[in-house]
């Protein structure tokens, strides 16, 4: 297994429309794991959601977050980013549209974006990155 990789070392992994898992923290310190759509852009990950979503409430209280993206088939590449999340309110509509089109295709993605109540972007700039790739393993 190749370790000590960067996001860029994983090739097209972060460009694939894979479901990611976002971890935020409840007041009692336990983690909430949420499946999310994402995009990797300008050296960080974007996740779109409603400002009233529980994930955003958690991040307003405790900005610590982690995101994992991993492929379900060989070579089982993956990345985990642990960081402090930044909540953005600019360019939300265009980000929602890009992400929705990525996952749903052009027509369905645009329709989703028009009706979405997403009004905030969670920005995850890599703090600590753990990336892996089993391409050299005998699987």
Protein Blocks (a to p, Z undefined) as FASTA:
>chain_A
ZZhiafklnommmmpccddddddddfkopacddddddddeehiacddddfkbmklmmmmm
omcdcdddddfbdehiaddddddddddfehklmmmmmmmmmmnojklmmmmmmmpcbfbd
cddddfbdcdddfklpcZZ
